[in-house]
Amino acid sequence: MDFKLTEEQELFKKNVGDFARQELAPLVREIDEKGGFNWEVWRKLALMGLPGLAGPEEYGGVGVDSLLTQAIVVEELARYDFSSAANIVSNWSIIHVLTVGNEEQKSRYLAPLCSGESVGAFAQTEPNAGSDVASMRTTARLEDGYYVINGEKCFVTQGGEAEFTIVMARTSNEMGTNGISALLVDKDAPGLILGQKEEKLGFRGSTTRVLAFDDCRIPVTNLLGEKGKGFKTAMKMLTGGRVLTAAQALGQAQAALDASVKYAKERIQFGKPIGSFQLIQGILADMAIQLEAARLLTHQAAWLKDNGQPFNIYASMAKTYATDVAMKAAVDAVQIFGGYGFMRDYPVESIMRNVKITQIYEGTNQIQRLIIARELLDEKTSFREMYGNNKM
Ligand SMILES: Cc1cc2nc3c(=O)[nH]c(=O)nc-3n(C[C@H](O)[C@H](O)[C@H](O)COP(=O)(O)OP(=O)(O)OC[C@H]3O[C@@H](n4cnc5c(N)ncnc54)[C@H](O)[C@@H]3O)c2cc1C
């Protein structure tokens, strides 16, 4: 067993960390206050090659397909700027879903995403279909060489900023997730209506909107992948996203720990630094223990993927554990800062607001626990074989 990162991974870690600390961290407060996707920041990320880091080289990407390397990059970004890390992960997810497209679709949509010239969006959630994706109602019916889409999607990240959106819609009357197709809807498609920009608790350096479809017409050639298989294909392509959500949480948990250690040494009460009180030391130690455990689990999930092994359950475990640990670390950091922790001028309240979303998106932590429990209770799963009966 080798826990050492490769030279390349160490280099990514250092370069991305230095860049995020110097170039992004000074802008974070202003972006958080203003709210919305920031193109100036996106262009800085593009100069570093980050929007296309995980994209295929033939379309201008960097071709880094190691999930572990991607997780290391995302953690370092998230340590200094949560929104940039989450926006990059969203971009990579859209790139992955697009790779099932045909040549024409790939050359049209992939290259500008990899270069950072544009961004895309992914619309699956509906007002009445969140965790219960199978109950989605948006339809796309075939009419004279066009798909005509009707329905509503909510919480669409980069809705209104994106040049195109991958929309999940029913193309047949089949129940459940069968019959759901992925469709490419351009920004200027007739019948696409943008809702108001949502005001959010955290992850404020992104734009989130409702998208409505009122007889929205798109050419039949904009079907992405196989008809009726869109949902299943997308979910398969997006499993790595759970590991990268864990990495976003790790970055913010590390930031919470760094700020807490610094403050515990500086803040004097009862004539001593608060870090000399054992109750404060206990909080700091628990933060460090849980952060390391979460990082190991996240790296293991990524390593399994990189080594061609089943990693689905580990991705769910890493997502759930790392995001819960980060939420606890954020709340504890605010406690260590006392009343100052509650103030905008100090760094920890924004961590608490940002981290909350990691427990909700990419499948809520309750849904991840259901996935894990289902595998534990099933006699035939690969997880059981992998994990070994002696450990169950
Ligand atoms: C900032 C932000 C960005 C997002 N970006 C996107 C995007 O780009 N594209 C997109 O398609 N979606 C996006 N989402 C949507 C996100 O994926 C959903 O919010 C998430 O899947 C949960 O769905 P929901 O909000 O409808 O909650 P619900 O499914 O209504 O869940 C409510 C609560 O019930 C729990 N629950 C639900 N079912 C069960 C069950 N069977 N057992 C136990 N507990 C259960 C949930 O865990 C949760 O705690 C985004 C959301 C946010 C907030």
The ligand as an ORCA input file, in Angstrom:
! r2SCAN-3c Opt
* xyz 0 1
  C     -27.174     25.231     -5.351
  C     -27.764     24.040     -6.031
  C     -27.302     23.678     -7.285
  C     -27.879     22.608     -7.960
  N     -27.484     22.332     -9.244
  C     -28.215     21.460     -9.969
  C     -27.999     21.325    -11.374
  O     -27.121     21.973    -11.947
  N     -28.779     20.469    -12.072
  C     -29.763     19.737    -11.491
  O     -30.420     18.968    -12.171
  N     -29.994     19.821    -10.142
  C     -29.270     20.680     -9.386
  N     -29.518     20.820     -8.047
  C     -30.572     20.032     -7.431
  C     -30.100     19.009     -6.415
  O     -29.484     17.937     -7.048
  C     -31.343     18.614     -5.579
  O     -31.648     19.722     -4.752
  C     -31.144     17.357     -4.775
  O     -31.057     16.248     -5.609
  C     -32.292     17.131     -3.775
  O     -33.547     17.261     -4.376
  P     -34.633     18.210     -3.698
  O     -34.009     19.515     -3.439
  O     -35.868     18.190     -4.525
  O     -34.931     17.549     -2.283
  P     -35.946     16.354     -1.983
  O     -35.679     15.197     -2.879
  O     -37.326     16.892     -1.924
  O     -35.490     15.930     -0.517
  C     -35.887     16.645      0.657
  C     -35.304     15.903      1.859
  O     -35.864     14.587      1.931
  C     -34.813     13.616      1.908
  N     -35.284     12.432      1.173
  C     -35.819     12.377     -0.075
  N     -36.107     11.117     -0.397
  C     -35.726     10.339      0.658
  C     -35.762      8.944      0.936
  N     -36.217      8.051      0.044
  N     -35.297      8.525      2.132
  C     -34.815      9.405      3.045
  N     -34.752     10.734      2.834
  C     -35.205     11.190      1.660
  C     -33.642     14.297      1.213
  O     -32.406     13.695      1.562
  C     -33.781     15.726      1.744
  O     -33.206     15.793      3.026
  C     -28.923     21.859     -7.336
  C     -29.358     22.211     -6.061
  C     -28.826     23.301     -5.423
  C     -29.379     23.685     -4.079
*
